[in-house]
Amino acid sequence: VESPVLDAGCGTGNTALFFAARGREVTGIDFVEEALQRARAKALARGLTAEFLLRDAMTLATWDRRFASVIDSGLFHVYHGDDQRRYVAGLHHVLQPGGRLFLFSFTADDEHPEDGVSPRRLADIFSPGFRIESTRITQGELNPAFVAETPDAYPEGGPPMIFAVIRRTE
Ligand SMILES: C[S@@+](CC[C@H](N)C(=O)[O-])C[C@H]1O[C@@H](n2cnc3c(N)ncnc32)[C@H](O)[C@@H]1O
């Protein structure tokens, strides 16, 4: 994960701080101020530097910042339809050409087609302008920051999750 890094929908900052602790220059955005305050307090308590900004992820296309990496852990799957397309256009805008999106999401299944992301849906929505470099589906959480923070979150293995690395190509 190359700097500068954007953590979109950073919540209380676990993922952002995981990468800040590994020397990355990280900006987290969320539209819930209370979550950002908790993230800033955690950074202070851990002696880490990271920027936490109040920003609606639906407005990325109007932002003048650019990032080599964007991490989305648990945000993408809350969007559907046009909102999903708008969010993806915003991701394209804030990613430097050649930059990569690291996406952690629940996967869709036949029972819950709207509740997550399927590889086919990813291929459809991240085209053109992106190339999907890898997708991995496993049972349980794939975000190393989440696992480090809450190792016992899914004692029974957890839901099927997808981890995709998606590059902005043009
Ligand atoms: C499931 S949580 C994931 C939090 C964190 N990324 C993690 O992995 O622990 C989703 C987060 O996205 C934020 N969020 C949802 N919609 C948003 C939007 N339009 N703009 C910014 N943040 C948003 C929520 O406030 C919440 O903190």
The ligand as an ORCA input file, in Angstrom:
! r2SCAN-3c Opt
* xyz 0 1
  C     -19.063     -0.646      8.273
  S     -18.287      0.868      8.731
  C     -16.592      0.495      8.372
  C     -15.623      1.317      9.177
  C     -14.134      1.049      8.942
  N     -13.764      1.286      7.556
  C     -13.726     -0.350      9.356
  O     -13.341     -1.148      8.508
  O     -13.781     -0.643     10.578
  C     -18.756      1.988      7.421
  C     -18.334      3.428      7.679
  O     -18.626      4.201      6.518
  C     -19.125      5.460      6.919
  N     -19.924      6.008      5.809
  C     -21.076      5.521      5.278
  N     -21.487      6.293      4.267
  C     -20.573      7.288      4.140
  C     -20.431      8.395      3.275
  N     -21.329      8.646      2.321
  N     -19.370      9.212      3.417
  C     -18.438      8.976      4.379
  N     -18.510      7.933      5.226
  C     -19.569      7.109      5.118
  C     -19.918      5.163      8.184
  O     -20.069      6.323      8.980
  C     -19.034      4.088      8.838
  O     -18.085      4.673      9.694
*
